[in-house]
């Protein structure tokens, strides 16, 4: 899974290989240099799809 976000005028990419339910949450990317610090947050929620839906009672 890849997420692209803008940090200031720059694009950053976070790649998660084989994410699980335990990986859900808020991720924060922080860019710091001599001019200061900028950050952006991304909420990650794992969604699953099924090929079939079964009704139970």
PDB file of N, CA, C, O and CB in Angstrom:
ATOM      1  N   UNK A   1       0.836  -1.160   0.000  1.00  0.00           N
ATOM      2  CA  UNK A   1       0.000   0.000   0.000  1.00  0.00           C
ATOM      3  C   UNK A   1       0.884   1.228   0.000  1.00  0.00           C
ATOM      4  O   UNK A   1       1.859   1.284   0.750  1.00  0.00           O
ATOM      5  CB  UNK A   1      -0.953  -0.005   1.196  1.00  0.00           C
ATOM      6  N   UNK A   2       0.567   2.214  -0.826  1.00  0.00           N
ATOM      7  CA  UNK A   2       1.328   3.459  -0.875  1.00  0.00           C
ATOM      8  C   UNK A   2       0.406   4.628  -0.572  1.00  0.00           C
ATOM      9  O   UNK A   2      -0.738   4.674  -1.024  1.00  0.00           O
ATOM     10  CB  UNK A   2       2.004   3.642  -2.255  1.00  0.00           C
ATOM     11  N   UNK A   3       0.920   5.560   0.194  1.00  0.00           N
ATOM     12  CA  UNK A   3       0.201   6.799   0.478  1.00  0.00           C
ATOM     13  C   UNK A   3       1.117   7.947   0.092  1.00  0.00           C
ATOM     14  O   UNK A   3       2.257   8.014   0.552  1.00  0.00           O
ATOM     15  CB  UNK A   3      -0.233   6.892   1.991  1.00  0.00           C
ATOM     16  N   UNK A   4       0.625   8.856  -0.754  1.00  0.00           N
ATOM     17  CA  UNK A   4       1.401  10.039  -1.120  1.00  0.00           C
ATOM     18  C   UNK A   4       0.776  11.245  -0.448  1.00  0.00           C
ATOM     19  O   UNK A   4      -0.441  11.423  -0.491  1.00  0.00           O
ATOM     20  CB  UNK A   4       1.459  10.229  -2.668  1.00  0.00           C
ATOM     21  N   UNK A   5       1.600  12.073   0.172  1.00  0.00           N
ATOM     22  CA  UNK A   5       1.127  13.285   0.841  1.00  0.00           C
ATOM     23  C   UNK A   5       2.062  14.427   0.507  1.00  0.00           C
ATOM     24  O   UNK A   5       3.239  14.218   0.213  1.00  0.00           O
ATOM     25  CB  UNK A   5       1.035  13.083   2.376  1.00  0.00           C
ATOM     26  N   UNK A   6       1.529  15.631   0.554  1.00  0.00           N
ATOM     27  CA  UNK A   6       2.337  16.833   0.379  1.00  0.00           C
ATOM     28  C   UNK A   6       2.837  17.288   1.742  1.00  0.00           C
ATOM     29  O   UNK A   6       2.066  17.390   2.696  1.00  0.00           O
ATOM     30  CB  UNK A   6       1.524  17.963  -0.323  1.00  0.00           C
ATOM     31  N   UNK A   7       4.132  17.559   1.823  1.00  0.00           N
ATOM     32  CA  UNK A   7       4.738  18.159   3.015  1.00  0.00           C
ATOM     33  C   UNK A   7       5.314  19.477   2.529  1.00  0.00           C
ATOM     34  O   UNK A   7       6.384  19.513   1.922  1.00  0.00           O
ATOM     35  CB  UNK A   7       5.856  17.216   3.690  1.00  0.00           C
ATOM     36  N   UNK A   8       4.585  20.573   2.804  1.00  0.00           N
ATOM     37  CA  UNK A   8       4.966  21.848   2.207  1.00  0.00           C
ATOM     38  C   UNK A   8       4.744  21.751   0.703  1.00  0.00           C
ATOM     39  O   UNK A   8       3.650  21.407   0.256  1.00  0.00           O
ATOM     40  CB  UNK A   8       6.453  22.214   2.537  1.00  0.00           C
ATOM     41  N   UNK A   9       5.777  22.053  -0.079  1.00  0.00           N
ATOM     42  CA  UNK A   9       5.659  21.937  -1.534  1.00  0.00           C
ATOM     43  C   UNK A   9       6.243  20.630  -2.059  1.00  0.00           C
ATOM     44  O   UNK A   9       6.346  20.445  -3.271  1.00  0.00           O
ATOM     45  CB  UNK A   9       6.347  23.109  -2.206  1.00  0.00           C
ATOM     46  N   UNK A  10       6.624  19.729  -1.169  1.00  0.00           N
ATOM     47  CA  UNK A  10       7.250  18.467  -1.543  1.00  0.00           C
ATOM     48  C   UNK A  10       6.283  17.302  -1.354  1.00  0.00           C
ATOM     49  O   UNK A  10       5.399  17.347  -0.499  1.00  0.00           O
ATOM     50  CB  UNK A  10       8.521  18.239  -0.724  1.00  0.00           C
ATOM     51  N   UNK A  11       6.462  16.274  -2.152  1.00  0.00           N
ATOM     52  CA  UNK A  11       5.658  15.061  -2.034  1.00  0.00           C
ATOM     53  C   UNK A  11       6.471  13.985  -1.338  1.00  0.00           C
ATOM     54  O   UNK A  11       7.631  13.759  -1.682  1.00  0.00           O
ATOM     55  CB  UNK A  11       5.179  14.573  -3.421  1.00  0.00           C
ATOM     56  N   UNK A  12       5.871  13.324  -0.366  1.00  0.00           N
ATOM     57  CA  UNK A  12       6.539  12.194   0.280  1.00  0.00           C
ATOM     58  C   UNK A  12       5.637  10.974   0.135  1.00  0.00           C
ATOM     59  O   UNK A  12       4.418  11.095   0.011  1.00  0.00           O
ATOM     60  CB  UNK A  12       6.852  12.496   1.794  1.00  0.00           C
ATOM     61  N   UNK A  13       6.254   9.805   0.153  1.00  0.00           N
ATOM     62  CA  UNK A  13       5.518   8.557  -0.015  1.00  0.00           C
ATOM     63  C   UNK A  13       5.824   7.614   1.128  1.00  0.00           C
ATOM     64  O   UNK A  13       6.986   7.407   1.479  1.00  0.00           O
ATOM     65  CB  UNK A  13       5.858   7.897  -1.356  1.00  0.00           C
ATOM     66  N   UNK A  14       4.777   7.041   1.712  1.00  0.00           N
ATOM     67  CA  UNK A  14       4.949   6.010   2.726  1.00  0.00           C
ATOM     68  C   UNK A  14       4.467   4.703   2.110  1.00  0.00           C
ATOM     69  O   UNK A  14       3.355   4.626   1.587  1.00  0.00           O
ATOM     70  CB  UNK A  14       4.163   6.354   4.056  1.00  0.00           C
ATOM     71  N   UNK A  15       5.308   3.680   2.173  1.00  0.00           N
ATOM     72  CA  UNK A  15       4.960   2.378   1.627  1.00  0.00           C
ATOM     73  C   UNK A  15       4.854   1.367   2.755  1.00  0.00           C
ATOM     74  O   UNK A  15       5.781   1.217   3.550  1.00  0.00           O
ATOM     75  CB  UNK A  15       5.996   1.921   0.582  1.00  0.00           C
ATOM     76  N   UNK A  16       3.724   0.675   2.824  1.00  0.00           N
ATOM     77  CA  UNK A  16       3.528  -0.381   3.821  1.00  0.00           C
ATOM     78  C   UNK A  16       3.367  -1.692   3.070  1.00  0.00           C
ATOM     79  O   UNK A  16       2.462  -1.830   2.248  1.00  0.00           O
ATOM     80  CB  UNK A  16       2.280  -0.092   4.741  1.00  0.00           C
ATOM     81  N   UNK A  17       4.235  -2.652   3.345  1.00  0.00           N
ATOM     82  CA  UNK A  17       4.142  -3.962   2.714  1.00  0.00           C
ATOM     83  C   UNK A  17       3.340  -4.890   3.620  1.00  0.00           C
ATOM     84  O   UNK A  17       3.656  -5.056   4.798  1.00  0.00           O
ATOM     85  CB  UNK A  17       5.555  -4.549   2.428  1.00  0.00           C
ATOM     86  N   UNK A  18       2.305  -5.486   3.055  1.00  0.00           N
ATOM     87  CA  UNK A  18       1.438  -6.416   3.779  1.00  0.00           C
ATOM     88  C   UNK A  18       0.856  -5.816   5.061  1.00  0.00           C
ATOM     89  O   UNK A  18       1.064  -6.375   6.138  1.00  0.00           O
ATOM     90  CB  UNK A  18       2.207  -7.671   4.115  1.00  0.00           C
ATOM     91  N   UNK A  19       0.130  -4.689   4.976  1.00  0.00           N
ATOM     92  CA  UNK A  19      -0.443  -4.089   6.180  1.00  0.00           C
ATOM     93  C   UNK A  19      -1.481  -5.006   6.821  1.00  0.00           C
ATOM     94  O   UNK A  19      -2.160  -5.774   6.139  1.00  0.00           O
ATOM     95  CB  UNK A  19      -1.075  -2.738   5.848  1.00  0.00           C
ATOM     96  N   UNK A  20      -1.589  -4.910   8.137  1.00  0.00           N
ATOM     97  CA  UNK A  20      -2.556  -5.700   8.894  1.00  0.00           C
ATOM     98  C   UNK A  20      -3.444  -4.762   9.700  1.00  0.00           C
ATOM     99  O   UNK A  20      -3.232  -3.549   9.707  1.00  0.00           O
ATOM    100  CB  UNK A  20      -1.840  -6.720   9.827  1.00  0.00           C
ATOM    101  N   UNK A  21      -4.438  -5.325  10.377  1.00  0.00           N
ATOM    102  CA  UNK A  21      -5.324  -4.517  11.217  1.00  0.00           C
ATOM    103  C   UNK A  21      -4.548  -3.793  12.309  1.00  0.00           C
ATOM    104  O   UNK A  21      -4.932  -2.696  12.715  1.00  0.00           O
ATOM    105  CB  UNK A  21      -6.407  -5.393  11.844  1.00  0.00           C
ATOM    106  N   UNK A  22      -3.459  -4.391  12.790  1.00  0.00           N
ATOM    107  CA  UNK A  22      -2.667  -3.772  13.856  1.00  0.00           C
ATOM    108  C   UNK A  22      -1.921  -2.527  13.367  1.00  0.00           C
ATOM    109  O   UNK A  22      -1.444  -1.741  14.185  1.00  0.00           O
ATOM    110  CB  UNK A  22      -1.671  -4.782  14.420  1.00  0.00           C
ATOM    111  N   UNK A  23      -1.813  -2.335  12.055  1.00  0.00           N
ATOM    112  CA  UNK A  23      -1.127  -1.169  11.501  1.00  0.00           C
ATOM    113  C   UNK A  23      -2.030   0.055  11.407  1.00  0.00           C
ATOM    114  O   UNK A  23      -1.562   1.140  11.062  1.00  0.00           O
ATOM    115  CB  UNK A  23      -0.580  -1.497  10.134  1.00  0.00           C
ATOM    116  N   UNK A  24      -3.328  -0.104  11.711  1.00  0.00           N
ATOM    117  CA  UNK A  24      -4.248   1.024  11.632  1.00  0.00           C
ATOM    118  C   UNK A  24      -3.864   2.096  12.641  1.00  0.00           C
ATOM    119  O   UNK A  24      -3.381   1.793  13.732  1.00  0.00           O
ATOM    120  CB  UNK A  24      -5.692   0.562  11.869  1.00  0.00           C
ATOM    121  N   UNK A  25      -4.081   3.345  12.267  1.00  0.00           N
ATOM    122  CA  UNK A  25      -3.806   4.438  13.186  1.00  0.00           C
ATOM    123  C   UNK A  25      -3.393   5.684  12.436  1.00  0.00           C
ATOM    124  O   UNK A  25      -3.518   5.758  11.213  1.00  0.00           O
ATOM    125  CB  UNK A  25      -2.728   4.043  14.176  1.00  0.00           C
ATOM    126  N   UNK A  26      -2.905   6.654  13.167  1.00  0.00           N
ATOM    127  CA  UNK A  26      -2.467   7.919  12.592  1.00  0.00           C
ATOM    128  C   UNK A  26      -0.953   7.883  12.448  1.00  0.00           C
ATOM    129  O   UNK A  26      -0.232   7.620  13.410  1.00  0.00           O
ATOM    130  CB  UNK A  26      -2.919   9.127  13.468  1.00  0.00           C
ATOM    131  N   UNK A  27      -0.480   8.150  11.236  1.00  0.00           N
ATOM    132  CA  UNK A  27       0.950   8.221  10.954  1.00  0.00           C
ATOM    133  C   UNK A  27       1.314   9.677  10.712  1.00  0.00           C
ATOM    134  O   UNK A  27       0.569  10.412  10.064  1.00  0.00           O
ATOM    135  CB  UNK A  27       1.336   7.332   9.726  1.00  0.00           C
ATOM    136  N   UNK A  28       2.449  10.086  11.229  1.00  0.00           N
ATOM    137  CA  UNK A  28       2.893  11.471  11.096  1.00  0.00           C
ATOM    138  C   UNK A  28       4.258  11.497  10.422  1.00  0.00           C
ATOM    139  O   UNK A  28       5.188  10.815  10.852  1.00  0.00           O
ATOM    140  CB  UNK A  28       2.949  12.175  12.481  1.00  0.00           C
ATOM    141  N   UNK A  29       4.366  12.299   9.352  1.00  0.00           N
ATOM    142  CA  UNK A  29       5.630  12.495   8.650  1.00  0.00           C
ATOM    143  C   UNK A  29       6.140  13.879   9.019  1.00  0.00           C
ATOM    144  O   UNK A  29       5.414  14.867   8.911  1.00  0.00           O
ATOM    145  CB  UNK A  29       5.465  12.339   7.091  1.00  0.00           C
ATOM    146  N   UNK A  30       7.402  13.944   9.459  1.00  0.00           N
ATOM    147  CA  UNK A  30       8.001  15.215   9.864  1.00  0.00           C
ATOM    148  C   UNK A  30       9.223  15.479   9.000  1.00  0.00           C
ATOM    149  O   UNK A  30      10.124  14.644   8.919  1.00  0.00           O
ATOM    150  CB  UNK A  30       8.384  15.204  11.374  1.00  0.00           C
ATOM    151  N   UNK A  31       9.254  16.638   8.354  1.00  0.00           N
ATOM    152  CA  UNK A  31      10.412  17.061   7.566  1.00  0.00           C
ATOM    153  C   UNK A  31      11.067  18.233   8.292  1.00  0.00           C
ATOM    154  O   UNK A  31      10.411  19.231   8.591  1.00  0.00           O
ATOM    155  CB  UNK A  31       9.998  17.458   6.097  1.00  0.00           C
ATOM    156  N   UNK A  32      12.355  18.106   8.571  1.00  0.00           N
ATOM    157  CA  UNK A  32      13.085  19.150   9.296  1.00  0.00           C
ATOM    158  C   UNK A  32      14.372  19.488   8.548  1.00  0.00           C
ATOM    159  O   UNK A  32      15.099  18.600   8.101  1.00  0.00           O
ATOM    160  CB  UNK A  32      13.402  18.699  10.752  1.00  0.00           C
ATOM    161  N   UNK A  33      14.639  20.781   8.420  1.00  0.00           N
ATOM    162  CA  UNK A  33      15.919  21.236   7.879  1.00  0.00           C
ATOM    163  C   UNK A  33      16.276  22.562   8.537  1.00  0.00           C
ATOM    164  O   UNK A  33      15.631  22.966   9.505  1.00  0.00           O
ATOM    165  CB  UNK A  33      15.860  21.381   6.321  1.00  0.00           C
ATOM    166  N   UNK A  34      17.300  23.245   8.019  1.00  0.00           N
ATOM    167  CA  UNK A  34      17.754  24.493   8.649  1.00  0.00           C
ATOM    168  C   UNK A  34      16.688  25.589   8.622  1.00  0.00           C
ATOM    169  O   UNK A  34      16.774  26.548   9.389  1.00  0.00           O
ATOM    170  CB  UNK A  34      19.010  24.993   7.958  1.00  0.00           C
ATOM    171  N   UNK A  35      15.693  25.463   7.755  1.00  0.00           N
ATOM    172  CA  UNK A  35      14.641  26.468   7.649  1.00  0.00           C
ATOM    173  C   UNK A  35      13.451  26.212   8.565  1.00  0.00           C
ATOM    174  O   UNK A  35      12.560  27.054   8.677  1.00  0.00           O
ATOM    175  CB  UNK A  35      14.167  26.542   6.241  1.00  0.00           C
ATOM    176  N   UNK A  36      13.433  25.056   9.218  1.00  0.00           N
ATOM    177  CA  UNK A  36      12.331  24.775  10.129  1.00  0.00           C
ATOM    178  C   UNK A  36      11.801  23.364   9.994  1.00  0.00           C
ATOM    179  O   UNK A  36      12.457  22.476   9.448  1.00  0.00           O
ATOM    180  CB  UNK A  36      11.220  25.747   9.900  1.00  0.00           C
ATOM    181  N   UNK A  37      10.595  23.182  10.507  1.00  0.00           N
ATOM    182  CA  UNK A  37       9.961  21.866  10.532  1.00  0.00           C
ATOM    183  C   UNK A  37       8.549  21.973   9.979  1.00  0.00           C
ATOM    184  O   UNK A  37       7.837  22.943  10.236  1.00  0.00           O
ATOM    185  CB  UNK A  37       9.942  21.287  11.967  1.00  0.00           C
ATOM    186  N   UNK A  38       8.157  20.963   9.218  1.00  0.00           N
ATOM    187  CA  UNK A  38       6.792  20.880   8.708  1.00  0.00           C
ATOM    188  C   UNK A  38       6.342  19.434   8.847  1.00  0.00           C
ATOM    189  O   UNK A  38       7.136  18.513   8.656  1.00  0.00           O
ATOM    190  CB  UNK A  38       6.696  21.370   7.214  1.00  0.00           C
ATOM    191  N   UNK A  39       5.078  19.232   9.177  1.00  0.00           N
ATOM    192  CA  UNK A  39       4.592  17.862   9.339  1.00  0.00           C
ATOM    193  C   UNK A  39       3.201  17.711   8.737  1.00  0.00           C
ATOM    194  O   UNK A  39       2.477  18.685   8.532  1.00  0.00           O
ATOM    195  CB  UNK A  39       4.572  17.468  10.825  1.00  0.00           C
ATOM    196  N   UNK A  40       2.856  16.469   8.462  1.00  0.00           N
ATOM    197  CA  UNK A  40       1.530  16.136   7.959  1.00  0.00           C
ATOM    198  C   UNK A  40       1.141  14.794   8.565  1.00  0.00           C
ATOM    199  O   UNK A  40       1.986  13.919   8.749  1.00  0.00           O
ATOM    200  CB  UNK A  40       1.498  16.089   6.383  1.00  0.00           C
ATOM    201  N   UNK A  41      -0.156  14.638   8.877  1.00  0.00           N
ATOM    202  CA  UNK A  41      -0.644  13.391   9.462  1.00  0.00           C
ATOM    203  C   UNK A  41      -1.599  12.709   8.496  1.00  0.00           C
ATOM    204  O   UNK A  41      -2.316  13.368   7.743  1.00  0.00           O
ATOM    205  CB  UNK A  41      -1.339  13.651  10.817  1.00  0.00           C
ATOM    206  N   UNK A  42      -1.599  11.382   8.528  1.00  0.00           N
ATOM    207  CA  UNK A  42      -2.487  10.587   7.686  1.00  0.00           C
ATOM    208  C   UNK A  42      -3.110   9.497   8.539  1.00  0.00           C
ATOM    209  O   UNK A  42      -2.398   8.748   9.208  1.00  0.00           O
ATOM    210  CB  UNK A  42      -1.726   9.977   6.471  1.00  0.00           C
ATOM    211  N   UNK A  43      -4.426   9.402   8.521  1.00  0.00           N
ATOM    212  CA  UNK A  43      -5.119   8.332   9.233  1.00  0.00           C
ATOM    213  C   UNK A  43      -5.203   7.128   8.307  1.00  0.00           C
ATOM    214  O   UNK A  43      -5.708   7.241   7.190  1.00  0.00           O
ATOM    215  CB  UNK A  43      -6.545   8.783   9.706  1.00  0.00           C
ATOM    216  N   UNK A  44      -4.716   5.985   8.755  1.00  0.00           N
ATOM    217  CA  UNK A  44      -4.744   4.765   7.952  1.00  0.00           C
ATOM    218  C   UNK A  44      -5.752   3.796   8.545  1.00  0.00           C
ATOM    219  O   UNK A  44      -5.663   3.428   9.716  1.00  0.00           O
ATOM    220  CB  UNK A  44      -3.339   4.115   7.876  1.00  0.00           C
ATOM    221  N   UNK A  45      -6.717   3.385   7.719  1.00  0.00           N
ATOM    222  CA  UNK A  45      -7.712   2.396   8.118  1.00  0.00           C
ATOM    223  C   UNK A  45      -7.692   1.294   7.071  1.00  0.00           C
ATOM    224  O   UNK A  45      -7.854   1.559   5.880  1.00  0.00           O
ATOM    225  CB  UNK A  45      -9.147   3.032   8.260  1.00  0.00           C
ATOM    226  N   UNK A  46      -7.494   0.056   7.517  1.00  0.00           N
ATOM    227  CA  UNK A  46      -7.471  -1.085   6.608  1.00  0.00           C
ATOM    228  C   UNK A  46      -8.895  -1.455   6.248  1.00  0.00           C
ATOM    229  O   UNK A  46      -9.722  -1.681   7.131  1.00  0.00           O
ATOM    230  CB  UNK A  46      -6.732  -2.292   7.239  1.00  0.00           C
ATOM    231  N   UNK A  47      -9.185  -1.519   4.972  1.00  0.00           N
ATOM    232  CA  UNK A  47     -10.518  -1.945   4.543  1.00  0.00           C
ATOM    233  C   UNK A  47     -10.370  -3.219   3.724  1.00  0.00           C
ATOM    234  O   UNK A  47      -9.461  -3.349   2.905  1.00  0.00           O
ATOM    235  CB  UNK A  47     -11.241  -0.826   3.717  1.00  0.00           C
ATOM    236  N   UNK A  48     -11.266  -4.136   3.959  1.00  0.00           N
ATOM    237  CA  UNK A  48     -11.240  -5.427   3.273  1.00  0.00           C
ATOM    238  C   UNK A  48     -12.488  -5.550   2.413  1.00  0.00           C
ATOM    239  O   UNK A  48     -13.547  -5.025   2.754  1.00  0.00           O
ATOM    240  CB  UNK A  48     -11.149  -6.604   4.290  1.00  0.00           C
ATOM    241  N   UNK A  49     -12.351  -6.238   1.315  1.00  0.00           N
ATOM    242  CA  UNK A  49     -13.508  -6.516   0.477  1.00  0.00           C
ATOM    243  C   UNK A  49     -13.676  -8.025   0.380  1.00  0.00           C
ATOM    244  O   UNK A  49     -12.709  -8.784   0.454  1.00  0.00           O
ATOM    245  CB  UNK A  49     -13.352  -5.876  -0.937  1.00  0.00           C
ATOM    246  N   UNK A  50     -14.899  -8.432   0.217  1.00  0.00           N
ATOM    247  CA  UNK A  50     -15.193  -9.862   0.118  1.00  0.00           C
ATOM    248  C   UNK A  50     -15.806 -10.154  -1.244  1.00  0.00           C
ATOM    249  O   UNK A  50     -16.482  -9.307  -1.829  1.00  0.00           O
ATOM    250  CB  UNK A  50     -16.145 -10.319   1.258  1.00  0.00           C
ATOM    251  N   UNK A  51     -15.566 -11.347  -1.733  1.00  0.00           N
ATOM    252  CA  UNK A  51     -16.165 -11.760  -2.998  1.00  0.00           C
ATOM    253  C   UNK A  51     -17.627 -12.142  -2.822  1.00  0.00           C
ATOM    254  O   UNK A  51     -18.419 -12.027  -3.758  1.00  0.00           O
ATOM    255  CB  UNK A  51     -15.390 -12.927  -3.594  1.00  0.00           C
ATOM    256  N   UNK A  52     -17.990 -12.597  -1.620  1.00  0.00           N
ATOM    257  CA  UNK A  52     -19.361 -13.009  -1.349  1.00  0.00           C
ATOM    258  C   UNK A  52     -19.796 -12.484   0.015  1.00  0.00           C
ATOM    259  O   UNK A  52     -18.987 -12.358   0.934  1.00  0.00           O
ATOM    260  CB  UNK A  52     -19.495 -14.548  -1.410  1.00  0.00           C
ATOM    261  N   UNK A  53     -21.085 -12.182   0.130  1.00  0.00           N
ATOM    262  CA  UNK A  53     -21.643 -11.736   1.400  1.00  0.00           C
ATOM    263  C   UNK A  53     -22.709 -12.748   1.805  1.00  0.00           C
ATOM    264  O   UNK A  53     -23.570 -13.100   0.999  1.00  0.00           O
ATOM    265  CB  UNK A  53     -22.238 -10.278   1.297  1.00  0.00           C
ATOM    266  N   UNK A  54     -22.653 -13.209   3.034  1.00  0.00           N
ATOM    267  CA  UNK A  54     -23.606 -14.193   3.527  1.00  0.00           C
ATOM    268  C   UNK A  54     -24.448 -13.576   4.629  1.00  0.00           C
ATOM    269  O   UNK A  54     -23.918 -12.933   5.536  1.00  0.00           O
ATOM    270  CB  UNK A  54     -22.883 -15.457   4.039  1.00  0.00           C
ATOM    271  N   UNK A  55     -25.764 -13.769   4.551  1.00  0.00           N
ATOM    272  CA  UNK A  55     -26.668 -13.264   5.577  1.00  0.00           C
ATOM    273  C   UNK A  55     -26.825 -14.331   6.648  1.00  0.00           C
ATOM    274  O   UNK A  55     -27.073 -15.499   6.349  1.00  0.00           O
ATOM    275  CB  UNK A  55     -28.050 -12.870   4.973  1.00  0.00           C
ATOM    276  N   UNK A  56     -26.677 -13.913   7.901  1.00  0.00           N
ATOM    277  CA  UNK A  56     -26.912 -14.829   9.021  1.00  0.00           C
ATOM    278  C   UNK A  56     -28.105 -14.323   9.796  1.00  0.00           C
ATOM    279  O   UNK A  56     -28.121 -13.172  10.233  1.00  0.00           O
ATOM    280  CB  UNK A  56     -25.657 -14.952   9.944  1.00  0.00           C
ATOM    281  N   UNK A  57     -29.072 -15.139   9.965  1.00  0.00           N
ATOM    282  CA  UNK A  57     -30.330 -14.858  10.664  1.00  0.00           C
ATOM    283  C   UNK A  57     -30.664 -13.430  10.684  1.00  0.00           C
ATOM    284  O   UNK A  57     -31.694 -13.045  11.237  1.00  0.00           O
ATOM    285  CB  UNK A  57     -30.285 -15.348  12.042  1.00  0.00           C
TER     286      UNK A  57
END
